[in-house]
Amino acid sequence: MIRALTDAPHTDKMILRYEQSKEQSAELLRIVLARMGQHDAAFNPLTYSVWFEYAAGMNLQLTQALDQLLQTRPRLTDADMRELYQAYIADVDPQAMHRIGNELQQVMATLASAAGNTGSNANQFGAQLENLAVGLQTLNDKLTTPMVLQAIESTARMRDSAQALESEVRGSQSEIQRLQSELTRVRDESLMDALTQVFNRKGFDERLASMLAQPPAQGHQHGLIMLDIDRFKLVNDTHGHVMGDRVLQAVGEVLKSFVPSGSPMSMARYGGEEFVMLVPDTTPEECLKLAELVRLRTKALKIRDRRTQAVVLTITISGGLALQQAEEDAQTLTARADAALYRSKQDGRNRITCG
């Protein structure tokens, strides 16, 4: 059964959506590959998703729309697939599709192995028949020898068919591997903010759920830091939105500088000029120290004119910090950090407040 690695309600939705067995997945694979081969759309995860749900008969609206489209367009294009995907499937968590791909990969490996074994058995049987034909020829058996030669011919054709099947299956397996890589790339991109190259809101939600699912060490807590650029509207109004984007990118770089590769911490653009940092398994002192360092490093930023290198502006940020209490859920923890951030704004900005 396909399961998505998300919060419980969404997981239940995914379980209900993708509940095919391995045998059903194998049959759907055959149908989907045949369907994809009949059209002009590229063999990519998006196209596969559309045909998978169509072949499984699990998405009535998609089926109706696709059937109607096929009446006027015998060969569907990438644009057709994108429209169908966005209209009827886009809410599906890519994690679920990633798991489907993994199961399909296992099915293809099994098929390739079976085809290889068939070809090997045909070779062995063919060799035995050839030996028998030689023996019969020495006996000058005019009746039996042609029958054996005919059997050898049939065996050779069976061997060639098995080899062709094995080759075709292995080719399809390679294509699924490519689709898997593409799907992983698409999923990663769907979780990233394009402007700042930190996680977006969806990526934050997934990382937060993952962090809270793991209990911290004895004496430690999970921390969440909400950060907001002070007077950001004034930056846009005075210097324009292009400069505003540069400010957002600069703050994103500051956050990334505190999260080295392999670090359990993560950061995200929560929305607009608001950012968030997740600090798992920490102490109040360590988390507050990190938030203060981020604030100070942001305050030290100098946004320059790219032509003259003259300093155009400096910025500050305000922050709110919350550490997870026992059994506290994501929504409550986020709300406490946000309330602490609001108090920082009320108290004069450019400060960190603990919630």
N, C-alpha and C positions, 0 to 999 in steps of 0.2 A: 504494500500500500504506500502511496506517495504522501509524504508528510512535509509540511513547510516549517522552517525554523523561525517561527514568529510567535507573537503572543497567543495565548490559548484560544480566544474567539476566532482569530484569523486562521489558526491551525485547524480548528474544527471545520471551517469553511473549505480549506484546502483538501482535508480528508474526504469530505463529501464530494468535492469536485473531481478528484483523481483517485478512484478506488479500484482501478483495473488490476487484475492479477497479472503475474508474469506471462502466463499463456495468452491472455487477452492482449497484453502489450506486444507480444510477438506477432499476433495476427494484425493488430493495428499498424505495426511497423510495415508489414508487407503492403497494406492498403495505402498508407500514407506515401511511401516511396513511389508507388505506382502513380498516384495522383499528382505528386510533385513533378514527376517526369513528363506529364502531359501538358505542362504549362511553361510560360516564359519566365516566371518569377524565380529568383535565385534560390539555391538550396541554403537557406539560413534559418536560424532559430525562430524568427518571426513567422516565416512561411510554414515551417514545420508545426508551430503552435496552432495556426489556423486549421491546417488539414488534420491534425491530431484530434482536435475537438469536433471537427466535422465528421471524421470517420467514426469516432466514438459515440456520436449521436447524443452528446452531453450538453450541447449549447443550442437550444431551439432557435433563438434569434439569429445566431450566426448561420445555422443551417438554412434558414429561410432566406437570409440575405445572400448567401453564397449561391444557392439554387437559382435565385432570381438573376444574379449577375451572370451565371453560366448560360442563361438563355440568350443573352446578347453578346457575350464575350467568350468565345470558345477557348481562348488561351489567355489566362490571367497574368498580369504583370506585377512587378514589385509594388507599384503604386496601389494596385487593387488590394494586395496583401496587407500593406500598411494601413489602408483605410479600414479593412475588416478587423485587423488586430486592434487598432485604436478604439474602434466602435464597440467591439464585443468581447475582447479578451484582456485589454490593457490593465485591468485591475488585478490580474493574476500575479502572485508573487513569483519573480523569476527563480527563486529558490526551488519552487515546486517543479518548474520546467527543467531545472538542472538535475533534479533527482530522476525525472523521467528519462533524460538523456543517459544517465548512468545505467539505468535498467536496460535501456535499448542497447547500450554498448555491451552489456553482459549477454544479451540475447544474440547479438551479432557474433560475438566470440564463440558461443555455443554452436551456432549454425556453421561457422567456418570450420570448426573442429570436426563436426559431423561430416561435412563435405569432404574434408581431407581424409577422414577414415574410410569413407566410401570409395574414394579414388584409390587408396592404398589396397583395400580389399579387392577391388577390380583388377589391379595390377597382379596381385598374387594369384587370383583365379585365372587370369589370362595366361600367366606363365605355366600353370598346371595344365591348361588346355593345349598349349603349344607342345609341351612334353608328350601329352597323350597323342597329339596328331603325328608327331615324329614316330612314336612307337607303332601307330596304326599303319603308317606308310611302309614301315619295314615288313609288316604283315601283308601288305598289298591289299588292304581291305577297301575295295572300290565303293562299297555302300556306306560305310561308316565315316570314312575320312572326310568327305564333303560336308557332312553334318557337323563334324567337329570344327572344321574350318569356318563354317557359318557361325558357330557358337563363339569362336575366337573373334570374328568380326564384330559380333554383337557386344561382346565384352569390351572390345576396344572402344566402341561407340559409347558404352556406358562409362568407361574410364574417362573419355574425353568430356562427356557431359558433367561428370562429377568434378573434373578439374576446372571446367568453365564455371560451374556453380561456386566452387571454392574461390576462384578468382573474383567473381562478381560480388560474393559476400564480403571478401576482404576489402574490395574497393568501397563497398557501402560502409564497412566498418571504419575505414579511413575518413570517409565523408562525415560520419557521425562524430569522430574525434575532432574534426575541424569545426563542426557545428558546436560541439561542447566548448571549444576554446572561444568561439565567437560568442556563445551564450554567456560565458564567464565574463568576457570583456563588456558585453552589453549590460550585464547585471552590475558590474563594478561602476560603469558610467552612470547607471540609473541611481546610484547611491551617492554620487559626488556632485558638489556644487561647481558648475562649469567656470564661474568667475574666480573663485578663491581656491579651488582644488582641495577643499576640505569636505567632509561629509555634508550632505544636505539634510533636510529635516527627516526624510525617510531613513537615511543612513543613521542619523542620530537615534531615532526610535528603535532601530534594530540593535544598535550597540548598547543602548541603555537597557533594553530587555535582556540582552546577553549578560551584561554586567550584573544586574540584579538577580539573575538566575544562579550566580555563583556566590556562595557565602564567603564573606571576608575572613581573614585570619583572626585568631583570638586577639581582642584589643584593638582591632582595626575596623574601619567603616568604608563604605563606598561614598565617594564625594562627587558633587555636581556643581560646577561653577558657571553661572550665567553672566555674560559680559555684553555691554552695550556701548557703542561709540557715542560719546557725548556730543550733543548739538549737531548731529549728522545732517539734519535737514538744512541747517545753515551752510554746511559745506556744499551741498548740492545747489542751494539757491545762490550762493556767492561765486562758486568756482565751476559750476556745471556738473552734469552727471558723469562725464568722462573722468573728471578729477575724483568724484565720489567713488567711482569704480576702483580707481587707483588706491584710494584710502582703504576700501574693503580688501583689496588684494594684499596691501601692506599688513593689515591686521591678521589676515590669514597666514602670511609668512611668519609673523611673530608667534602665532600659536603653534605652527608646525615646528618652529625652532625648539620648542619645549617637549616635543614628542618624537624622539629618535626612532629609527627603524627597529621594529620588534618590541616597542614599548607597549604595555597594556593600556596606556592612556589613549584617548582619542578626542578629536575636536570636530566641531561641525558649525556650519552657518545655520542658525536656528530660524532665521527669517529676517529680511531687511538688513539692518545694521547690527543685529543681535547674534552673538556667537555663544557656544557652550563648550565646556571641557568636561570630559568624564574621567574621573581619577579613581580607579578601583583600588580597594585594599590599602587605604591610607589612614593617616591620623589627622585630627583637627589641625594640629600645628603644621604638618607637612602640606596639607591642602591649602591652608591660609597663606603659607609662605609662597607656594606656587602661584596663587592668585595675585599676590602682591608683586611678584617678579614680572608676571605678565603685564600688570598695570604699569609698572615702572618702565619696562622695555617699550611699551606702546607710547608712553609719554615722551620717550627719547626719540621717537621716530621723527624724521624731517622729510616731508614730502616736497620734492624739488621740481622746478620747471625743467623739462627734459631738454629744452634748447639752451637755456642760460645757466642751468644748475643752481639757480637761486632758490632759497627755501621759500616755498609758497605758503605752507601752513604746517602746524603741528596739531596733534590731536590727543585726547585723553579718553579713557574708558572708565565706566563704572561697573562694579561687579556685585553679584550676590552668591553666597556660598551656602550649600546645604549638604549635610552628611546624613546618610540613610539611617533612620531609626529602625528598630526591630519590626519586621513584617511590613515595613512601609512600601507602598507600590510606586510605580514610575510616575503616575500622575501627581500624587501627593508630594513626592520628592521634588519634582520639577516646579510645582506651585510654590513650595517653600523657598526655593532658590530664586524664583522670579519675584516673590514678595521682598526678599532681601535686596535684590537689585533695585526694586522700586524705592526702598528706603535710602539706598545710596544716592539715587537721583534727588530725592527730597532733601537730603542732608548736604547737598552742595556739589555732587558729582565727583569724579576722579577719586574714588575710594572703593574699598571692598567691605561689604557688610555680611556678617554671618547670620544665617537664618536658623 
